[in-house]
Amino acid sequence: MKYRKEIDGLRAIAVIPVILFHAGIFGFSGGYIGVDIFFVISGYLITTIILDELAKNKFSIKSFYERRAKRILPALSAVLIVTTVLAYILMPANLLKSYANSLMSVVTFTSNFHFFTTSGYFSTVSDQKPLLHTWSLAVEEQFYLFFPLMLGYLWVKGKRYIAKVIFILSIASLLLAQFLAVNSFADANFYLIFSRAWELFAGALIALTSIQNRPIKNWLREALGFIGLFLIAYSIFIFDNTTLFPSFYTLVPIIGTVLIIIFSTENTLAGKLLSNRLFVGVGLISYSLYLWHQPFFAFLRLKSIGEPEQQLFIAAIVLTFICAWLSYQYVEKPFRRKPVSNAKPRFTILQYASMSIVFFIVIGLIGVSKRGFQSRFGDSSYVESIKFSPKRKACHYDGRHFEQPKDSCRYFGENVTWSTFGDSHTVEPAYALAKMLEPKDTGLLHLSFSGCLPSLLFDVKGSACSEWVKTALSYLERNRTIENVYIGFNYNGFLFGTHRNHYPELPNKDPSLSLTAEYSHLNAEQTRELYWQGLTQMVDRLIASGKTVYLQYPIPELPTHISTLLTPFSIFGGGLRFDLQNTTTAEYYFTRNQFILEKLNSLEYGKHLIAVKPFDLLCHTTHCPAVSDGKSLYFDDGHLSVAGAKKLILASGIVDSAE
């Protein structure tokens, strides 16, 4: 296969935006499309090599996998060794245990499935996962498990027949991606091969049709090459995290990449641009660059409160380039030069691959079995109390599907006269409340929906939240045995956005961006007002149906995850960065929650409407603690732990007041 400098230059165009996007550099909101460019390039190059070998009757599936092992494993192993050492030094126990699980998934090339199945409330924050980026390697390797076999099997049918089959499969994969995108199966759509395969197929179709080798007028090559660059640039600078992806939108960078591969040569202006020494040099080390950047960024974010300063990211990028060059020169190149044609080196390569995989699996198993080596930082009684409700996984609805209220969880007493109603911020209070009611044989109906809000008057994108709220509210109104309803929401999560990566700054996300097209005419202020009207209608309707409503005010948020707060900077010391008894300032709490507190305080409380104020019950005059009485009050950065919820419910006195 003839070497094409412009392809290496295109690799640089792919990897640089990915790095800048992950660093949060302004202007590169769509930099994630670099991964999609890599997929097309990979599909094109691998298919070209396989077709050449099939044409010469030299194709060997064993040799193919040996080349893949030489290309992927050496640099990956080097990064995993360094990352694992850093994880052991820096990571809290729960995050190290999570890392150990991800480590095993990486070397078995199933990390895309791992990160798909561990997304949600119980996963670590995604940008603090050092190996998150390996999902794309897993997609590629899963693709290459079946693709060479398919080519070899269909070779006798001819290239045209193979191209038709792949084109049909590409359309099916693209349509699946679009279906998953518009129906809000975002995690499955992003991570799994089924909705990504069409991008690799796009590169394969270039090789199968050999369009790039056909005579094409120079002016047309020039024009289409620049159109390709424009489409990629447009995607990088215009797309953002609200763009449905992958979907039909992904056609923009994919078509751009295809146009460049087909029409750009060293003789075209676009080809000359991509073939310059800087782009080619970056392209040559692009694989190592991709491998190194995410671990450095993840550890930087892990050890920062809020988003790290840009100067730190620039330093991390410089370090990434240094490590990438070193691993390219002293790891990638030496292994690539090793021949695979004779038996002895072949055995050595396969042996190395097997030993490497087994080694990292063993390391991962040790990390999981040792529960993240908590003893590295000394014993901490607080860590053992970082627990969420044992009913959370079974009773808390997440996503688009939910049980009817009559089929929802009821615990622990037989006489069910209480119900909780809200989002994830009511799950632990529900469990604590139910445990206190249990001795009286009084039971509780658990109604909670992840990320939901009092959306009686509007609908949010990609969620059954509005449907669930209306269904649950109507059920509670009709149910005469339910006498008390405990309501609570993560108000600011929707109204202004998460505080993660912002603290101590205040986020100011526009909530109208989360609404369906029917409500696209609303601005941020109107959306917040409609939110409040929906909440007051819920309260009014429940009171009108004869219920006593207990309305939970906002729960104080921690600057960062509780496990991070409880962990010294490293195993070598460094101390804690916050006073655990005086962690979140009262000023931050009241400023962050100003809008909703003013609204909640405007209600008339009395016999049938009772306020439950976490700040008054859990905090001091000037600060809110992260721990109390030897136990953690939280299980992450904003949800109360079982111990924290118990303290809240006990201090509120609502069980006794309801008697």
N, C-alpha and C positions, 0 to 999 in steps of 0.2 A: 504494500500500500504506500502510495506517494505521500511524503510528509507535507502537510499544509500549515505554514506558519500562522495563517489567519485563524485557524482553529484554536491554536494555543492563545492567540490574542482574544478570541471569543471567550475562552475560559477565564481570562482576566476580567472581561466585561461581566462575567457571571459571578465571580467570587468577590470582587471588590464591593458591589452593592450589597451582597449578603452580609459582609462584615460590617459595613457602615450602617446597615439597617439594624443589625443586632446591637450595635453600639449606640443606637438612638440618635445618630447624627441627623440633624435637620435636613430635610429635602429628599431623603432616601426612604420615604414611607413605603414604597413598593419594592424595596431591595430584595425582598424574599423571592422574587421571580428568578433570581439567579440560579436557584436549585432547578427550576424548570428548564432553564437553558442547558444546564449540565445533563439533564435527562435526554434532551434531544441530541446533544453532542455524543453522549454515550451510545445511544441507539444507532446513530449513524456510523460511528467508528467500529463498534463491535460487529454490526451487521456486515459492513464492508469487509472486515477481516474474515468473518465466517464464510461469506460468499466466495471470496478469493480462494480459500482453502477447499471449499466444496467443488469449485470449478476445476481445481488441480487434483481433486480426489485425495487431498491430504488432511481433511478435517478429522480431528480426534477430540471427542468430548473430554477425554482425560487431559489432553494438552490444553484444552480451552480452560478448564478449571484450574490447572496449574498456573496459567498466565494470570488468571483472576487472583489467585492466591498471592502471587508475586507482586501484583499491582496494588492489592488492597491491604494485606495483612502486615507487612513489615512496618510501614509508617503508622498504621492503626495501633499496632502493638506498642510502639514507642510512646505514642500519645497516651494510651491506656495505662502504661506503667507510671508515667509522670503524674497523670491525673489521679490515679489511685493513691499514690503517695501523698499528694496534696489534699485529697479528700480525707485521708486518715488524719492528717495534721490539723485540718481546718474545720471539718464538718461536724455539726452536732450529731448525736447518736442516731436520731430518727432519720435525719437526712443521709447519713452514711449508710444506714440500712437500705434506704431507698436507692441510693447509688449502687450498692452491691447488687441489688436486683437488676438494675439497668445494665450493669457491667456484664452480667450473664447473658442478657438479651442481645447486647451488642455483638459479642463474639459468636453467637448462634444466628446472627442476622435476623432477629425477630424484634428489634427494638421499636420498630414502627407499631407492632401489635402491643408491645409493653406500654409505650407512652399513650397509645389509644385507650387501653383498658385502665390506666392509672390516672387519667385526666379527671378533673372534678375537685370536690372539696378536700379529698383525702390525699391528693398529690401535693408534692412540694410546688412552690411557685415555679412556673415553667422556665423563666429566665434564670433560675438558680440551679437548673439541672445541667451539670457539665457535659452529659452525653446526649442531650436532647437532639442535637443535630444529626446524630447517626441514624435517625429514622430514614433519611434519604439513601444511605448506604444499604440499609435493609431492603428498601423497595427495589433498588437495582439488583441486588443479589437474588432476591426472590424472582425477579423478572428473568434473570439469566439461568435460573434452574430449569425453566420450561422452554424458553425461547430458542436456544441452540438445538434442543431436541426437536422442536417443531420445524425449524428450518431444515434439519437433516431429514426428517420424515417426509416433508413436502417437496424436497429438492427435485425429485423425479418428475414432479408436476410442472416444473418450470417457474421462472421468476415471475411471470405475469400472473400465474395462478396464486403464487405465494403472496404477491402484492394485493390481490383481491381479498384474500383471506384476512390479511393484516389490516387492510382498510376497513373491512366489516367489523373486526374486533376493535379497531380504533374508534369507530363511530359508537359502538356499544359502550365502550369505556367512557367516552366523552359524555354521552347521554346520561350515564350513571352518575358522573361527577356533577352534571347540572341538576339532576334530580336530588341528589344528596345535599347540594348547596341550597337550593330553594326550599327544601324541606327541613333545613337546619340540622342535618346530621353532620355538623361541622367537623367533629373529631375524626369520625370514620372517613369522611371525604378527604381530609388533609393527610392522614397517616397511612391509609391502606392502599395496597397496590392496585386494586380493582378500578379505582377512579384516577389512578396515575399512569396506568400502563399506556394509555394513548399518547402520552408525551414521548415515551421511549419508542413507541411504534412510529411516531412522526419522523424520527431520525432514521429508523429502519426503512421506511418507505422511500426516503431520498436515495439510500444505497441500492434498494431493489430496482428503482426506476432509472437510476443513472442519469437523471436530468442534468446534473452538473457537468457531465461529460459531453453533452450535445452542443452543437454549434449554436451560439446565441449572439446576437448583435451586441457590440460593445456598449452602445448607449442604453440598451435594455438592462444589461448586467449592472451598469453604473446606477441606473435609476432604482432597480429593484434592491440592489445592495444597500443603498442609502435609505430606502423605505424600511428595510429590515432593521437598520440601526435606529431609525426614528421610532419604530414600534417598540423596540426594547427600551429606549430612553423614555418614551411615553409611559410605559408600564412602571419603570423604576420611580419616576417622579410624580406620577398621578395616582397610581393605585395606593391603597392604604389598608389598614386592618378592617375596614368596613366593606371592602370589595369581596364579593363572593368568590372563594378560591379553594380549589380549582373549580372552574365552571366555564361557560362560554367566554367569560372575560379572559381566561387563560389563553385563548386562541391568539390574543394580541401578541404576547411575547413569544409564543410558540411559532406563529407564522413569521414573526420577525427573525427568529433564529433560523428557521428553515430557509428563508430568503437569503440570508447571509451565507449559509453553507452552500446553497446551490449556485448563487450568482456572484459571490465575491471571490476574487482570486488576487494573487500578488500584483496583478496588472491593473486592477480597478482601484479607485480612490478609497472605497470602503475597505478593500482588502489591504491596501498599503497602510491605512490607519491602524488596522488590527495587527499588521505584520511588523510594526515598529518594535524596536528592541525592548522597550519598557513593557509593553503589553505582552510580548512573547515571553519575556523573563518572568513576569508575574504568572502567566498562564502555565509555565512549566512547573512552578511550585504551588499551583492552585489547589491541588489535592491536600497537600500538607497545610496550606493556609486554612482551608476549610476545616480540617481536623483540629487545629490548634486554637482557633479563635474562640469557640464556644466555651471550652473549659476555663480559659482566662477570664472571659466576660462573666461567667457564672460565679466564679470565686470572688471576683471583684464586687459583684452585686450582693453576694452572700455576706460579705464583710462590710457592707456599707448600709447606713440608715438612709432610706430614700434612694433616689437615683444617683449613682456616682457622678462626680464632676467630669466634664468633657476632657479635661487634661489627663485624668486617670485612664479614660478610654483610649486616648491617643497613645499613652504609654503602653497600654495593653496591646494596641494594634502594632506598635513598634516591636514589642516582645514577640508577638505572633509572627511577624515577618522574619525575625531572627531565628526563631525555632523552626519555622517552615523551611528556611534556606538550609539550616543545619540538617534537618531530617531528610530533605531532598538530596543533599550532597552525600550524606553518610549513611543513609538508610535506604531511600528509594532507589537511587541510581545503582548502588552495588548489587542489590537484589535483582533489579531488572536486567543487569548484564549477565546474570547466571543463566547458562543454557538450560533448556528443558528437553533437548533432543535425545540424550542418552539416559540410560537407566539410573545411574548413580545419582546425578543431580536431581532427577525426577523424584526419586525416593526421598532425597534430602528435603526437597520442597514440601512434599506431602507430609513427611514426618514433622517438619517444623510447624506446618499449619495445624496439624493435630495436637501437637504438644502445646502450642500457643493457646488454642481454644480450651483445652483441658485445664491449663494453668489458670486462666482467667475465670473459668467456671468454678474451680476450687476456691479461688480468692473470694469470689462472689458468695459462694455457699458459706464460707467462714464468716464473712461480714454479716450475712443474714442470721446465721445461727447464733452469733455473738451479740445480736441486736444492736449492731453499730458500735460496739465497744464503748459503752458509756463510761467505763472506769478510766478511760483516757483522761478525762477531765476531773476525776475524783467523784466520789459518791454524791448524789444530789437527790434528796427526797422529793424535790419539786418535780423532777422528770417523771417519776412514777405516776404522778397525778395528772399528767397531760393526757387526759382521756375524754373522748366524746361519748355521747350516749350509746349504750349497747343496742338501743332501738333505732338508731339513725339509719343504718343501712336497710333495715327491713321496713321501716315505716315512713321514711322521708322520700317523697317523690322527686324525681330528677329528670328533666328533659320534657318530652312531649306526651308521655303516657302516665296515667294515674288511675288508681282504683276509685270507684264511686265511694262517696263518704260513708255509706252504710257498710262498706267492706273494708274501711280503713282500720288501722290498729286501735284496739281498746285494751288498756291495761291500768291498774292491776286488780282493782276491786270489781265486784259484780254490779254494783249500783252506779252506773255511768251517768253522772250528773255534771261532769266537767268536760270541756273541750278546749284544746289549743287551736289556734287558727293563724297562720302566717307563713313566713319563709324559714330558712335555716336557723335564724336567730331565736326561734321558739323551740327547737328540738331538744336541747339540753334542759331549758326550763320546764318543758313538758315532762321529761323524765323525772326531774327533781320534784315537781309538783305531784306527779303520780305516786312516787315513793312516799311522800308525806301523807297522801290520801289513803294509801293502802291499809294502814291499821284500822281505819274507819270503814273498810270494805267499800270505799267509794272509788269508782273507776274514772278513767279519763279517755276521751276520744282524741286521737292524735291526727290533726289535719295540718300538714305542712308541705310546701312545694318549693323546691330549690330555686333561688333567685327570683321568686315571684313577688308581686306587689299588688296593692289594692286597685287593680286595673278594671274597675267596673265601667269606666267611661271611655276607655280606649283599649287598643290591642297592641301588644309588643311583637316584634318580629320573631318568628321561629320558635314559638313557645305556646304550650297549651295553658299558660298561666291564667289568662282572662277567662277561659272556659272553666277552669278548675275553680277560680274564685267565685264565679257566679253560681256554679253547681253546689259548692260547699256552703256558701252563704244561704242559698235557698233551703238546703237540707237542714241547716241549723235553725232557721226560722220555723220550719215545720216540726222539728223534733221537740216534743214537750218534756222529755226527760232531762234534756240538757238545760241546766239552770245557770251555769257560769261559763263564760268564754274568755280565754286568755289570748289576746291579740298582740302580735309583735312582728316587726319587719326590719330589715337592714335599710332603713330609709335613705340614707345618703348614698348607698351603693348605686341606686338608680338616679336619685336627684342630682348628684354632683360627681359621681364616679368613685372608684375605689381609691383609698389613700395609699395603697401599695406603690412603692417607687416614687412617692410624692413627699411623704412626711420629712420635715415638718411643714412643707408647703401644702397649700390646700388645692385639691383637684377642682376643676370646674368644667366637667364634661357636660355637653348638651344632651339632656335626656330625650329630646325629640328625635334624635338620630336612631333611637331604639324602637320607634313606633312604626306600625305598618303604613303602607302607602296611603291608606284612607285618611290618616291623620298627619300627613306630611306637611300640611299647611300650618301646623302649630309650631311656635317657637319655644325656646327653653322655658321662659317664664310661664307661658300658657300651659305647657306640659306639667310643670311643677304644680300649678294651681289645680289642674284637672286631677292630678295624683291626690292632692289633699281632699278635694271634693269626693273622690272615690272612697278614701279612708273614712271620712265623716259619714258618708252614706252607709258604709258597712256598720259602723258603730251605732248609728241611729236605728237602722233596721233591726239589729240584734236586740237593742234595748226595747224597741217597740214590740218585739216578739216575746218579751218577758224575761230576757236574760240579764244577768249582771255581767258587765264587761270590764275586764282588767286590761288596761292599755299600757303596754310596755314601751317606755321611752328608749331612745338610742342607747345601745351598749357602748361604753368607752372602747376605743380602738388602741391597740398597742403600736408603737413605732415600727415594729417588725415582728416576725414570727416568734412565739414564746420560746421555742427551743433555741433560737439564736440568742435571745436575751439572756437565757440561762447558761450560755456556753461562753467560756473565755475565748479570746481571739484565736488561740491555737493551743495545741497540747503543751507548748512551751510556756504558756501563761499569757499574760496580757490583761487579765482582769475583765470584769463585766463593764459594759459601756453605759448601763443605766442602773440607777438605784431601783431595785425591784419593788421597794415599798413606795416609791415616788416616781412612777414611770411616765405616765401620760399627764401632761399639765392640764389643769382645769381650764386655762385660757384656750388651749387647743380644742378641748372638748366643746366648749361653748361657742367658739368661733366656727368650728367645723359643722356644728349642728344648729347654727343660729336659725335658719329658715324653719326647720321642722319643730324646733323647741318653741318658737313663737307661735306656731300653729297649734301645737299640742297644748300649750299653756292657755290658749284662748277658749278651750272647751270648758263646759261647766261640769265639774266633778261632784259626785254625791253618792247616794245610796246605790245607784245602778251603773255608775261609771267611776271606776277607781284607777288612779294612776299608779304605775309601778315604775319608779325612777332609779335605774341602775346607778347613776352618779351619786345620788343621795345615799344609796344603800351600800355601795361598794367603795366609794372614794373618800378621800380626806377633803379638806377645804381647798387645798391648792393642787393636789395631785391625785391620780388614780393608781393603785398598785397593780402589779402583774401577779403577785403572789399574796397569800394571806394564810396565817395559821399553819405554815409549813406545807401549803399546797398551792399548785398553780391555779389561777382563776380562769385561765384560757387554755384552749387546745391548739389555737393558731394565733393570728394577729387580731381577730375580731369576734370570734365565737367563744362564748363561755365554756369552760370545761364542765364536767359533771360536778366537781367540787365548787366551781364558781357559780353555777346555776343553783346549787343547793343553798349556798350562802345568800344569793339574791332572793330566792323564794322564802327562805326562812326569815330573813330580815324584813321582808315585805309584810309578813303577817297575814297574807291573804287567805291561808287555810283556816286560821282561827277566826278571821273576820267573816268568813262565809258560813260559819256554823250558826 
